Amino acid sequence: MLDWMAWTWPTASFFLIIAALLVTFTTLAIKFPEVPRKGVLRIETTRGDRLFITLLGSAFINLAWLGAGFGPQPYALIVCLVYAAAVFRWV
């Protein structure tokens, strides 16, 4: 089923999760409009902005984890989840 682009299940699930996040955040923005807020960075951000900052930062965390050879990659997920919680709380 995934042969048309030589995707693996982890790759396909990654993109499905990103798509689900986008749909969820779009639905939330429509049902519960949000006023931008200022956090630690002193820039106005919405939920979508914080999601983008989280995804971008998580990509860099994973790349640094691989480059530094810290060990199994699933531990980087824990770091990314802590980072995501911090972004959505304080940014």
PDB file with one MODEL, atoms N, CA, C and O in Angstrom:
MODEL        1
ATOM      1  N   MET A   1       0.799  -1.190   0.000  1.00  0.00           N
ATOM      2  CA  MET A   1       0.000   0.000   0.000  1.00  0.00           C
ATOM      3  C   MET A   1       0.853   1.270   0.000  1.00  0.00           C
ATOM      4  O   MET A   1       0.508   2.259  -0.647  1.00  0.00           O
ATOM      5  N   LEU A   2       1.960   1.233   0.726  1.00  0.00           N
ATOM      6  CA  LEU A   2       2.823   2.405   0.790  1.00  0.00           C
ATOM      7  C   LEU A   2       3.972   2.338  -0.216  1.00  0.00           C
ATOM      8  O   LEU A   2       4.887   3.160  -0.159  1.00  0.00           O
ATOM      9  N   ASP A   3       3.936   1.378  -1.129  1.00  0.00           N
ATOM     10  CA  ASP A   3       5.035   1.168  -2.068  1.00  0.00           C
ATOM     11  C   ASP A   3       5.193   2.280  -3.088  1.00  0.00           C
ATOM     12  O   ASP A   3       6.279   2.456  -3.640  1.00  0.00           O
ATOM     13  N   TRP A   4       4.151   3.025  -3.349  1.00  0.00           N
ATOM     14  CA  TRP A   4       4.210   4.032  -4.404  1.00  0.00           C
ATOM     15  C   TRP A   4       5.260   5.106  -4.117  1.00  0.00           C
ATOM     16  O   TRP A   4       5.714   5.784  -5.039  1.00  0.00           O
ATOM     17  N   MET A   5       5.649   5.269  -2.848  1.00  0.00           N
ATOM     18  CA  MET A   5       6.671   6.254  -2.529  1.00  0.00           C
ATOM     19  C   MET A   5       7.732   5.664  -1.604  1.00  0.00           C
ATOM     20  O   MET A   5       8.540   6.392  -1.028  1.00  0.00           O
ATOM     21  N   ALA A   6       7.720   4.359  -1.470  1.00  0.00           N
ATOM     22  CA  ALA A   6       8.660   3.630  -0.622  1.00  0.00           C
ATOM     23  C   ALA A   6       8.622   4.140   0.814  1.00  0.00           C
ATOM     24  O   ALA A   6       9.660   4.250   1.467  1.00  0.00           O
ATOM     25  N   TRP A   7       7.420   4.450   1.304  1.00  0.00           N
ATOM     26  CA  TRP A   7       7.258   4.916   2.673  1.00  0.00           C
ATOM     27  C   TRP A   7       7.250   3.737   3.626  1.00  0.00           C
ATOM     28  O   TRP A   7       6.839   2.631   3.275  1.00  0.00           O
ATOM     29  N   THR A   8       7.705   3.992   4.817  1.00  0.00           N
ATOM     30  CA  THR A   8       7.595   3.004   5.884  1.00  0.00           C
ATOM     31  C   THR A   8       6.398   3.406   6.756  1.00  0.00           C
ATOM     32  O   THR A   8       5.898   4.526   6.657  1.00  0.00           O
ATOM     33  N   TRP A   9       5.954   2.492   7.596  1.00  0.00           N
ATOM     34  CA  TRP A   9       4.826   2.811   8.474  1.00  0.00           C
ATOM     35  C   TRP A   9       5.152   3.940   9.444  1.00  0.00           C
ATOM     36  O   TRP A   9       4.287   4.781   9.690  1.00  0.00           O
ATOM     37  N   PRO A  10       6.366   4.000  10.010  1.00  0.00           N
ATOM     38  CA  PRO A  10       6.671   5.131  10.891  1.00  0.00           C
ATOM     39  C   PRO A  10       6.618   6.478  10.162  1.00  0.00           C
ATOM     40  O   PRO A  10       6.167   7.477  10.723  1.00  0.00           O
ATOM     41  N   THR A  11       7.078   6.498   8.916  1.00  0.00           N
ATOM     42  CA  THR A  11       7.028   7.740   8.144  1.00  0.00           C
ATOM     43  C   THR A  11       5.594   8.125   7.836  1.00  0.00           C
ATOM     44  O   THR A  11       5.218   9.288   7.980  1.00  0.00           O
ATOM     45  N   ALA A  12       4.804   7.173   7.419  1.00  0.00           N
ATOM     46  CA  ALA A  12       3.400   7.457   7.109  1.00  0.00           C
ATOM     47  C   ALA A  12       2.646   7.895   8.357  1.00  0.00           C
ATOM     48  O   ALA A  12       1.833   8.817   8.299  1.00  0.00           O
ATOM     49  N   SER A  13       2.912   7.236   9.492  1.00  0.00           N
ATOM     50  CA  SER A  13       2.217   7.626  10.724  1.00  0.00           C
ATOM     51  C   SER A  13       2.641   9.019  11.173  1.00  0.00           C
ATOM     52  O   SER A  13       1.827   9.766  11.715  1.00  0.00           O
ATOM     53  N   PHE A  14       3.894   9.376  10.957  1.00  0.00           N
ATOM     54  CA  PHE A  14       4.367  10.724  11.282  1.00  0.00           C
ATOM     55  C   PHE A  14       3.555  11.773  10.516  1.00  0.00           C
ATOM     56  O   PHE A  14       3.081  12.745  11.104  1.00  0.00           O
ATOM     57  N   PHE A  15       3.399  11.577   9.226  1.00  0.00           N
ATOM     58  CA  PHE A  15       2.661  12.551   8.425  1.00  0.00           C
ATOM     59  C   PHE A  15       1.163  12.521   8.725  1.00  0.00           C
ATOM     60  O   PHE A  15       0.494  13.550   8.636  1.00  0.00           O
ATOM     61  N   LEU A  16       0.638  11.364   9.076  1.00  0.00           N
ATOM     62  CA  LEU A  16      -0.770  11.295   9.480  1.00  0.00           C
ATOM     63  C   LEU A  16      -1.007  12.045  10.792  1.00  0.00           C
ATOM     64  O   LEU A  16      -2.033  12.704  10.961  1.00  0.00           O
ATOM     65  N   ILE A  17      -0.062  11.942  11.706  1.00  0.00           N
ATOM     66  CA  ILE A  17      -0.186  12.669  12.969  1.00  0.00           C
ATOM     67  C   ILE A  17      -0.109  14.174  12.727  1.00  0.00           C
ATOM     68  O   ILE A  17      -0.867  14.935  13.328  1.00  0.00           O
ATOM     69  N   ILE A  18       0.789  14.606  11.862  1.00  0.00           N
ATOM     70  CA  ILE A  18       0.883  16.036  11.532  1.00  0.00           C
ATOM     71  C   ILE A  18      -0.426  16.504  10.895  1.00  0.00           C
ATOM     72  O   ILE A  18      -0.932  17.573  11.239  1.00  0.00           O
ATOM     73  N   ALA A  19      -0.970  15.725   9.984  1.00  0.00           N
ATOM     74  CA  ALA A  19      -2.244  16.097   9.347  1.00  0.00           C
ATOM     75  C   ALA A  19      -3.367  16.158  10.386  1.00  0.00           C
ATOM     76  O   ALA A  19      -4.190  17.072  10.351  1.00  0.00           O
ATOM     77  N   ALA A  20      -3.404  15.199  11.302  1.00  0.00           N
ATOM     78  CA  ALA A  20      -4.431  15.201  12.349  1.00  0.00           C
ATOM     79  C   ALA A  20      -4.289  16.422  13.256  1.00  0.00           C
ATOM     80  O   ALA A  20      -5.288  17.013  13.665  1.00  0.00           O
ATOM     81  N   LEU A  21      -3.049  16.800  13.570  1.00  0.00           N
ATOM     82  CA  LEU A  21      -2.826  18.003  14.371  1.00  0.00           C
ATOM     83  C   LEU A  21      -3.337  19.252  13.649  1.00  0.00           C
ATOM     84  O   LEU A  21      -3.975  20.111  14.257  1.00  0.00           O
ATOM     85  N   LEU A  22      -3.055  19.343  12.368  1.00  0.00           N
ATOM     86  CA  LEU A  22      -3.516  20.501  11.595  1.00  0.00           C
ATOM     87  C   LEU A  22      -5.037  20.577  11.551  1.00  0.00           C
ATOM     88  O   LEU A  22      -5.613  21.653  11.707  1.00  0.00           O
ATOM     89  N   VAL A  23      -5.684  19.436  11.339  1.00  0.00           N
ATOM     90  CA  VAL A  23      -7.152  19.408  11.318  1.00  0.00           C
ATOM     91  C   VAL A  23      -7.705  19.777  12.693  1.00  0.00           C
ATOM     92  O   VAL A  23      -8.662  20.544  12.794  1.00  0.00           O
ATOM     93  N   THR A  24      -7.103  19.234  13.750  1.00  0.00           N
ATOM     94  CA  THR A  24      -7.555  19.523  15.110  1.00  0.00           C
ATOM     95  C   THR A  24      -7.405  21.000  15.443  1.00  0.00           C
ATOM     96  O   THR A  24      -8.323  21.610  15.991  1.00  0.00           O
ATOM     97  N   PHE A  25      -6.269  21.570  15.120  1.00  0.00           N
ATOM     98  CA  PHE A  25      -6.039  22.974  15.435  1.00  0.00           C
ATOM     99  C   PHE A  25      -6.897  23.902  14.574  1.00  0.00           C
ATOM    100  O   PHE A  25      -7.292  24.975  15.029  1.00  0.00           O
ATOM    101  N   THR A  26      -7.185  23.506  13.353  1.00  0.00           N
ATOM    102  CA  THR A  26      -8.093  24.290  12.519  1.00  0.00           C
ATOM    103  C   THR A  26      -9.500  24.260  13.101  1.00  0.00           C
ATOM    104  O   THR A  26     -10.172  25.290  13.171  1.00  0.00           O
ATOM    105  N   THR A  27      -9.941  23.084  13.516  1.00  0.00           N
ATOM    106  CA  THR A  27     -11.260  22.947  14.132  1.00  0.00           C
ATOM    107  C   THR A  27     -11.348  23.772  15.418  1.00  0.00           C
ATOM    108  O   THR A  27     -12.347  24.449  15.659  1.00  0.00           O
ATOM    109  N   LEU A  28     -10.309  23.713  16.233  1.00  0.00           N
ATOM    110  CA  LEU A  28     -10.286  24.501  17.459  1.00  0.00           C
ATOM    111  C   LEU A  28     -10.333  26.001  17.169  1.00  0.00           C
ATOM    112  O   LEU A  28     -11.004  26.752  17.876  1.00  0.00           O
ATOM    113  N   ALA A  29      -9.621  26.434  16.130  1.00  0.00           N
ATOM    114  CA  ALA A  29      -9.610  27.854  15.781  1.00  0.00           C
ATOM    115  C   ALA A  29     -10.978  28.318  15.305  1.00  0.00           C
ATOM    116  O   ALA A  29     -11.359  29.464  15.545  1.00  0.00           O
ATOM    117  N   ILE A  30     -11.717  27.449  14.638  1.00  0.00           N
ATOM    118  CA  ILE A  30     -13.055  27.808  14.159  1.00  0.00           C
ATOM    119  C   ILE A  30     -14.057  27.809  15.312  1.00  0.00           C
ATOM    120  O   ILE A  30     -14.850  28.740  15.452  1.00  0.00           O
ATOM    121  N   LYS A  31     -14.018  26.760  16.137  1.00  0.00           N
ATOM    122  CA  LYS A  31     -14.994  26.639  17.224  1.00  0.00           C
ATOM    123  C   LYS A  31     -14.702  27.569  18.393  1.00  0.00           C
ATOM    124  O   LYS A  31     -15.624  28.110  19.003  1.00  0.00           O
ATOM    125  N   PHE A  32     -13.427  27.756  18.706  1.00  0.00           N
ATOM    126  CA  PHE A  32     -13.020  28.571  19.846  1.00  0.00           C
ATOM    127  C   PHE A  32     -11.972  29.590  19.404  1.00  0.00           C
ATOM    128  O   PHE A  32     -10.778  29.385  19.625  1.00  0.00           O
ATOM    129  N   PRO A  33     -12.411  30.693  18.779  1.00  0.00           N
ATOM    130  CA  PRO A  33     -11.436  31.692  18.329  1.00  0.00           C
ATOM    131  C   PRO A  33     -10.574  32.180  19.506  1.00  0.00           C
ATOM    132  O   PRO A  33     -11.041  32.314  20.637  1.00  0.00           O
ATOM    133  N   GLU A  34      -9.334  32.431  19.197  1.00  0.00           N
ATOM    134  CA  GLU A  34      -8.384  32.786  20.244  1.00  0.00           C
ATOM    135  C   GLU A  34      -7.814  34.171  19.994  1.00  0.00           C
ATOM    136  O   GLU A  34      -7.568  34.562  18.853  1.00  0.00           O
ATOM    137  N   VAL A  35      -7.612  34.896  21.063  1.00  0.00           N
ATOM    138  CA  VAL A  35      -6.924  36.183  20.995  1.00  0.00           C
ATOM    139  C   VAL A  35      -5.434  35.904  21.161  1.00  0.00           C
ATOM    140  O   VAL A  35      -5.041  35.209  22.098  1.00  0.00           O
ATOM    141  N   PRO A  36      -4.602  36.431  20.273  1.00  0.00           N
ATOM    142  CA  PRO A  36      -3.163  36.185  20.434  1.00  0.00           C
ATOM    143  C   PRO A  36      -2.672  36.652  21.803  1.00  0.00           C
ATOM    144  O   PRO A  36      -3.163  37.644  22.341  1.00  0.00           O
ATOM    145  N   ARG A  37      -1.710  35.939  22.356  1.00  0.00           N
ATOM    146  CA  ARG A  37      -1.162  36.301  23.665  1.00  0.00           C
ATOM    147  C   ARG A  37       0.344  36.462  23.566  1.00  0.00           C
ATOM    148  O   ARG A  37       0.989  35.918  22.670  1.00  0.00           O
ATOM    149  N   LYS A  38       0.887  37.218  24.500  1.00  0.00           N
ATOM    150  CA  LYS A  38       2.338  37.412  24.562  1.00  0.00           C
ATOM    151  C   LYS A  38       2.901  36.547  25.672  1.00  0.00           C
ATOM    152  O   LYS A  38       2.375  36.520  26.785  1.00  0.00           O
ATOM    153  N   GLY A  39       3.964  35.848  25.360  1.00  0.00           N
ATOM    154  CA  GLY A  39       4.594  34.975  26.341  1.00  0.00           C
ATOM    155  C   GLY A  39       6.003  35.435  26.643  1.00  0.00           C
ATOM    156  O   GLY A  39       6.308  36.627  26.593  1.00  0.00           O
ATOM    157  N   VAL A  40       6.851  34.486  26.952  1.00  0.00           N
ATOM    158  CA  VAL A  40       8.236  34.756  27.316  1.00  0.00           C
ATOM    159  C   VAL A  40       8.993  35.448  26.179  1.00  0.00           C
ATOM    160  O   VAL A  40       9.835  36.311  26.428  1.00  0.00           O
ATOM    161  N   LEU A  41       8.698  35.075  24.952  1.00  0.00           N
ATOM    162  CA  LEU A  41       9.404  35.657  23.803  1.00  0.00           C
ATOM    163  C   LEU A  41       8.953  37.070  23.469  1.00  0.00           C
ATOM    164  O   LEU A  41       9.567  37.736  22.635  1.00  0.00           O
ATOM    165  N   ARG A  42       7.885  37.536  24.112  1.00  0.00           N
ATOM    166  CA  ARG A  42       7.325  38.873  23.895  1.00  0.00           C
ATOM    167  C   ARG A  42       6.840  39.093  22.470  1.00  0.00           C
ATOM    168  O   ARG A  42       6.871  40.209  21.952  1.00  0.00           O
ATOM    169  N   ILE A  43       6.390  38.005  21.845  1.00  0.00           N
ATOM    170  CA  ILE A  43       5.736  38.107  20.545  1.00  0.00           C
ATOM    171  C   ILE A  43       4.327  37.547  20.692  1.00  0.00           C
ATOM    172  O   ILE A  43       4.087  36.649  21.499  1.00  0.00           O
ATOM    173  N   GLU A  44       3.408  38.079  19.912  1.00  0.00           N
ATOM    174  CA  GLU A  44       2.046  37.559  19.965  1.00  0.00           C
ATOM    175  C   GLU A  44       1.986  36.235  19.231  1.00  0.00           C
ATOM    176  O   GLU A  44       2.425  36.126  18.087  1.00  0.00           O
ATOM    177  N   THR A  45       1.435  35.224  19.901  1.00  0.00           N
ATOM    178  CA  THR A  45       1.307  33.906  19.282  1.00  0.00           C
ATOM    179  C   THR A  45      -0.107  33.372  19.490  1.00  0.00           C
ATOM    180  O   THR A  45      -0.769  33.670  20.485  1.00  0.00           O
ATOM    181  N   THR A  46      -0.543  32.579  18.528  1.00  0.00           N
ATOM    182  CA  THR A  46      -1.806  31.851  18.632  1.00  0.00           C
ATOM    183  C   THR A  46      -1.472  30.374  18.809  1.00  0.00           C
ATOM    184  O   THR A  46      -0.302  29.990  18.830  1.00  0.00           O
ATOM    185  N   ARG A  47      -2.507  29.555  18.937  1.00  0.00           N
ATOM    186  CA  ARG A  47      -2.273  28.103  19.053  1.00  0.00           C
ATOM    187  C   ARG A  47      -1.475  27.580  17.861  1.00  0.00           C
ATOM    188  O   ARG A  47      -0.541  26.795  18.021  1.00  0.00           O
ATOM    189  N   GLY A  48      -1.854  28.022  16.676  1.00  0.00           N
ATOM    190  CA  GLY A  48      -1.163  27.567  15.465  1.00  0.00           C
ATOM    191  C   GLY A  48       0.298  27.970  15.438  1.00  0.00           C
ATOM    192  O   GLY A  48       1.155  27.195  15.012  1.00  0.00           O
ATOM    193  N   ASP A  49       0.586  29.183  15.892  1.00  0.00           N
ATOM    194  CA  ASP A  49       1.982  29.629  15.962  1.00  0.00           C
ATOM    195  C   ASP A  49       2.773  28.760  16.927  1.00  0.00           C
ATOM    196  O   ASP A  49       3.902  28.363  16.638  1.00  0.00           O
ATOM    197  N   ARG A  50       2.174  28.470  18.073  1.00  0.00           N
ATOM    198  CA  ARG A  50       2.859  27.639  19.065  1.00  0.00           C
ATOM    199  C   ARG A  50       3.045  26.209  18.551  1.00  0.00           C
ATOM    200  O   ARG A  50       4.053  25.571  18.854  1.00  0.00           O
ATOM    201  N   LEU A  51       2.087  25.704  17.779  1.00  0.00           N
ATOM    202  CA  LEU A  51       2.250  24.376  17.171  1.00  0.00           C
ATOM    203  C   LEU A  51       3.430  24.390  16.197  1.00  0.00           C
ATOM    204  O   LEU A  51       4.243  23.466  16.196  1.00  0.00           O
ATOM    205  N   PHE A  52       3.525  25.429  15.373  1.00  0.00           N
ATOM    206  CA  PHE A  52       4.629  25.532  14.415  1.00  0.00           C
ATOM    207  C   PHE A  52       5.968  25.612  15.149  1.00  0.00           C
ATOM    208  O   PHE A  52       6.920  24.929  14.772  1.00  0.00           O
ATOM    209  N   ILE A  53       6.047  26.439  16.194  1.00  0.00           N
ATOM    210  CA  ILE A  53       7.286  26.561  16.973  1.00  0.00           C
ATOM    211  C   ILE A  53       7.647  25.212  17.592  1.00  0.00           C
ATOM    212  O   ILE A  53       8.818  24.834  17.629  1.00  0.00           O
ATOM    213  N   THR A  54       6.637  24.489  18.076  1.00  0.00           N
ATOM    214  CA  THR A  54       6.872  23.176  18.672  1.00  0.00           C
ATOM    215  C   THR A  54       7.396  22.178  17.643  1.00  0.00           C
ATOM    216  O   THR A  54       8.363  21.464  17.910  1.00  0.00           O
ATOM    217  N   LEU A  55       6.764  22.124  16.468  1.00  0.00           N
ATOM    218  CA  LEU A  55       7.204  21.180  15.438  1.00  0.00           C
ATOM    219  C   LEU A  55       8.610  21.505  14.941  1.00  0.00           C
ATOM    220  O   LEU A  55       9.424  20.605  14.733  1.00  0.00           O
ATOM    221  N   LEU A  56       8.890  22.782  14.754  1.00  0.00           N
ATOM    222  CA  LEU A  56      10.218  23.183  14.286  1.00  0.00           C
ATOM    223  C   LEU A  56      11.280  22.870  15.334  1.00  0.00           C
ATOM    224  O   LEU A  56      12.338  22.330  15.013  1.00  0.00           O
ATOM    225  N   GLY A  57      10.992  23.211  16.585  1.00  0.00           N
ATOM    226  CA  GLY A  57      11.941  22.922  17.657  1.00  0.00           C
ATOM    227  C   GLY A  57      12.158  21.434  17.855  1.00  0.00           C
ATOM    228  O   GLY A  57      13.276  20.990  18.119  1.00  0.00           O
ATOM    229  N   SER A  58      11.084  20.665  17.725  1.00  0.00           N
ATOM    230  CA  SER A  58      11.203  19.208  17.876  1.00  0.00           C
ATOM    231  C   SER A  58      12.071  18.606  16.775  1.00  0.00           C
ATOM    232  O   SER A  58      12.816  17.656  17.016  1.00  0.00           O
ATOM    233  N   ALA A  59      11.974  19.153  15.582  1.00  0.00           N
ATOM    234  CA  ALA A  59      12.837  18.679  14.491  1.00  0.00           C
ATOM    235  C   ALA A  59      14.306  18.925  14.834  1.00  0.00           C
ATOM    236  O   ALA A  59      15.150  18.052  14.631  1.00  0.00           O
ATOM    237  N   PHE A  60      14.606  20.108  15.350  1.00  0.00           N
ATOM    238  CA  PHE A  60      15.988  20.409  15.725  1.00  0.00           C
ATOM    239  C   PHE A  60      16.456  19.561  16.906  1.00  0.00           C
ATOM    240  O   PHE A  60      17.611  19.136  16.944  1.00  0.00           O
ATOM    241  N   ILE A  61      15.578  19.315  17.858  1.00  0.00           N
ATOM    242  CA  ILE A  61      15.934  18.456  18.985  1.00  0.00           C
ATOM    243  C   ILE A  61      16.295  17.056  18.490  1.00  0.00           C
ATOM    244  O   ILE A  61      17.286  16.475  18.932  1.00  0.00           O
ATOM    245  N   ASN A  62      15.491  16.513  17.571  1.00  0.00           N
ATOM    246  CA  ASN A  62      15.767  15.173  17.040  1.00  0.00           C
ATOM    247  C   ASN A  62      17.048  15.138  16.225  1.00  0.00           C
ATOM    248  O   ASN A  62      17.808  14.174  16.312  1.00  0.00           O
ATOM    249  N   LEU A  63      17.299  16.171  15.436  1.00  0.00           N
ATOM    250  CA  LEU A  63      18.548  16.216  14.668  1.00  0.00           C
ATOM    251  C   LEU A  63      19.760  16.302  15.592  1.00  0.00           C
ATOM    252  O   LEU A  63      20.764  15.628  15.365  1.00  0.00           O
ATOM    253  N   ALA A  64      19.666  17.128  16.630  1.00  0.00           N
ATOM    254  CA  ALA A  64      20.762  17.242  17.591  1.00  0.00           C
ATOM    255  C   ALA A  64      20.964  15.926  18.335  1.00  0.00           C
ATOM    256  O   ALA A  64      22.095  15.520  18.599  1.00  0.00           O
ATOM    257  N   TRP A  65      19.855  15.262  18.673  1.00  0.00           N
ATOM    258  CA  TRP A  65      19.926  13.976  19.368  1.00  0.00           C
ATOM    259  C   TRP A  65      20.669  12.956  18.515  1.00  0.00           C
ATOM    260  O   TRP A  65      21.531  12.228  19.008  1.00  0.00           O
ATOM    261  N   LEU A  66      20.325  12.913  17.228  1.00  0.00           N
ATOM    262  CA  LEU A  66      21.009  11.975  16.331  1.00  0.00           C
ATOM    263  C   LEU A  66      22.478  12.329  16.165  1.00  0.00           C
ATOM    264  O   LEU A  66      23.345  11.456  16.196  1.00  0.00           O
ATOM    265  N   GLY A  67      22.751  13.625  15.988  1.00  0.00           N
ATOM    266  CA  GLY A  67      24.125  14.066  15.772  1.00  0.00           C
ATOM    267  C   GLY A  67      25.019  13.850  16.976  1.00  0.00           C
ATOM    268  O   GLY A  67      26.195  13.521  16.823  1.00  0.00           O
ATOM    269  N   ALA A  68      24.482  14.029  18.163  1.00  0.00           N
ATOM    270  CA  ALA A  68      25.279  13.879  19.378  1.00  0.00           C
ATOM    271  C   ALA A  68      25.388  12.424  19.822  1.00  0.00           C
ATOM    272  O   ALA A  68      26.237  12.090  20.649  1.00  0.00           O
ATOM    273  N   GLY A  69      24.538  11.556  19.279  1.00  0.00           N
ATOM    274  CA  GLY A  69      24.590  10.140  19.621  1.00  0.00           C
ATOM    275  C   GLY A  69      24.215   9.868  21.068  1.00  0.00           C
ATOM    276  O   GLY A  69      24.871   9.077  21.747  1.00  0.00           O
ATOM    277  N   PHE A  70      23.161  10.523  21.540  1.00  0.00           N
ATOM    278  CA  PHE A  70      22.749  10.386  22.932  1.00  0.00           C
ATOM    279  C   PHE A  70      22.129   9.034  23.263  1.00  0.00           C
ATOM    280  O   PHE A  70      21.942   8.726  24.440  1.00  0.00           O
ATOM    281  N   GLY A  71      21.814   8.243  22.294  1.00  0.00           N
ATOM    282  CA  GLY A  71      21.212   6.949  22.583  1.00  0.00           C
ATOM    283  C   GLY A  71      19.957   6.738  21.763  1.00  0.00           C
ATOM    284  O   GLY A  71      19.767   7.365  20.721  1.00  0.00           O
ATOM    285  N   PRO A  72      19.101   5.846  22.243  1.00  0.00           N
ATOM    286  CA  PRO A  72      17.886   5.518  21.493  1.00  0.00           C
ATOM    287  C   PRO A  72      17.014   6.749  21.216  1.00  0.00           C
ATOM    288  O   PRO A  72      16.802   7.588  22.091  1.00  0.00           O
ATOM    289  N   GLN A  73      16.531   6.830  20.015  1.00  0.00           N
ATOM    290  CA  GLN A  73      15.730   7.978  19.575  1.00  0.00           C
ATOM    291  C   GLN A  73      14.416   8.145  20.351  1.00  0.00           C
ATOM    292  O   GLN A  73      13.982   9.284  20.517  1.00  0.00           O
ATOM    293  N   PRO A  74      13.760   7.089  20.834  1.00  0.00           N
ATOM    294  CA  PRO A  74      12.520   7.316  21.593  1.00  0.00           C
ATOM    295  C   PRO A  74      12.703   8.231  22.807  1.00  0.00           C
ATOM    296  O   PRO A  74      11.747   8.882  23.228  1.00  0.00           O
ATOM    297  N   TYR A  75      13.907   8.294  23.376  1.00  0.00           N
ATOM    298  CA  TYR A  75      14.138   9.215  24.486  1.00  0.00           C
ATOM    299  C   TYR A  75      14.056  10.665  24.030  1.00  0.00           C
ATOM    300  O   TYR A  75      13.708  11.548  24.813  1.00  0.00           O
ATOM    301  N   ALA A  76      14.373  10.905  22.779  1.00  0.00           N
ATOM    302  CA  ALA A  76      14.243  12.263  22.241  1.00  0.00           C
ATOM    303  C   ALA A  76      12.773  12.672  22.223  1.00  0.00           C
ATOM    304  O   ALA A  76      12.460  13.856  22.354  1.00  0.00           O
ATOM    305  N   LEU A  77      11.876  11.713  22.063  1.00  0.00           N
ATOM    306  CA  LEU A  77      10.440  12.015  22.094  1.00  0.00           C
ATOM    307  C   LEU A  77      10.041  12.593  23.451  1.00  0.00           C
ATOM    308  O   LEU A  77       9.220  13.507  23.520  1.00  0.00           O
ATOM    309  N   ILE A  78      10.613  12.071  24.513  1.00  0.00           N
ATOM    310  CA  ILE A  78      10.317  12.590  25.848  1.00  0.00           C
ATOM    311  C   ILE A  78      10.777  14.038  25.953  1.00  0.00           C
ATOM    312  O   ILE A  78      10.061  14.885  26.489  1.00  0.00           O
ATOM    313  N   VAL A  79      11.970  14.322  25.442  1.00  0.00           N
ATOM    314  CA  VAL A  79      12.482  15.698  25.441  1.00  0.00           C
ATOM    315  C   VAL A  79      11.561  16.596  24.620  1.00  0.00           C
ATOM    316  O   VAL A  79      11.267  17.721  25.023  1.00  0.00           O
ATOM    317  N   CYS A  80      11.110  16.105  23.475  1.00  0.00           N
ATOM    318  CA  CYS A  80      10.212  16.884  22.621  1.00  0.00           C
ATOM    319  C   CYS A  80       8.874  17.150  23.297  1.00  0.00           C
ATOM    320  O   CYS A  80       8.320  18.239  23.146  1.00  0.00           O
ATOM    321  N   LEU A  81       8.349  16.197  24.029  1.00  0.00           N
ATOM    322  CA  LEU A  81       7.084  16.393  24.733  1.00  0.00           C
ATOM    323  C   LEU A  81       7.221  17.425  25.845  1.00  0.00           C
ATOM    324  O   LEU A  81       6.316  18.234  26.054  1.00  0.00           O
ATOM    325  N   VAL A  82       8.344  17.406  26.560  1.00  0.00           N
ATOM    326  CA  VAL A  82       8.594  18.417  27.590  1.00  0.00           C
ATOM    327  C   VAL A  82       8.723  19.786  26.935  1.00  0.00           C
ATOM    328  O   VAL A  82       8.184  20.772  27.438  1.00  0.00           O
ATOM    329  N   TYR A  83       9.438  19.847  25.812  1.00  0.00           N
ATOM    330  CA  TYR A  83       9.583  21.097  25.063  1.00  0.00           C
ATOM    331  C   TYR A  83       8.223  21.610  24.590  1.00  0.00           C
ATOM    332  O   TYR A  83       7.940  22.803  24.696  1.00  0.00           O
ATOM    333  N   ALA A  84       7.386  20.723  24.073  1.00  0.00           N
ATOM    334  CA  ALA A  84       6.052  21.113  23.601  1.00  0.00           C
ATOM    335  C   ALA A  84       5.202  21.665  24.742  1.00  0.00           C
ATOM    336  O   ALA A  84       4.508  22.669  24.576  1.00  0.00           O
ATOM    337  N   ALA A  85       5.256  21.014  25.891  1.00  0.00           N
ATOM    338  CA  ALA A  85       4.499  21.503  27.049  1.00  0.00           C
ATOM    339  C   ALA A  85       4.980  22.890  27.454  1.00  0.00           C
ATOM    340  O   ALA A  85       4.173  23.755  27.797  1.00  0.00           O
ATOM    341  N   ALA A  86       6.285  23.102  27.416  1.00  0.00           N
ATOM    342  CA  ALA A  86       6.834  24.416  27.772  1.00  0.00           C
ATOM    343  C   ALA A  86       6.418  25.480  26.766  1.00  0.00           C
ATOM    344  O   ALA A  86       6.074  26.596  27.154  1.00  0.00           O
ATOM    345  N   VAL A  87       6.444  25.148  25.479  1.00  0.00           N
ATOM    346  CA  VAL A  87       6.052  26.115  24.457  1.00  0.00           C
ATOM    347  C   VAL A  87       4.589  26.498  24.620  1.00  0.00           C
ATOM    348  O   VAL A  87       4.256  27.683  24.585  1.00  0.00           O
ATOM    349  N   PHE A  88       3.718  25.526  24.797  1.00  0.00           N
ATOM    350  CA  PHE A  88       2.296  25.837  24.904  1.00  0.00           C
ATOM    351  C   PHE A  88       1.962  26.519  26.233  1.00  0.00           C
ATOM    352  O   PHE A  88       0.930  27.180  26.339  1.00  0.00           O
ATOM    353  N   ARG A  89       2.811  26.370  27.235  1.00  0.00           N
ATOM    354  CA  ARG A  89       2.548  27.024  28.522  1.00  0.00           C
ATOM    355  C   ARG A  89       3.107  28.448  28.558  1.00  0.00           C
ATOM    356  O   ARG A  89       2.423  29.368  29.006  1.00  0.00           O
ATOM    357  N   TRP A  90       4.356  28.639  28.087  1.00  0.00           N
ATOM    358  CA  TRP A  90       5.022  29.915  28.311  1.00  0.00           C
ATOM    359  C   TRP A  90       5.289  30.768  27.087  1.00  0.00           C
ATOM    360  O   TRP A  90       5.652  31.935  27.235  1.00  0.00           O
ATOM    361  N   VAL A  91       5.128  30.242  25.892  1.00  0.00           N
ATOM    362  CA  VAL A  91       5.442  31.068  24.704  1.00  0.00           C
ATOM    363  C   VAL A  91       4.197  31.786  24.241  1.00  0.00           C
ATOM    364  O   VAL A  91       4.242  32.530  23.261  1.00  0.00           O
TER     365      VAL A  91
ENDMDL
END
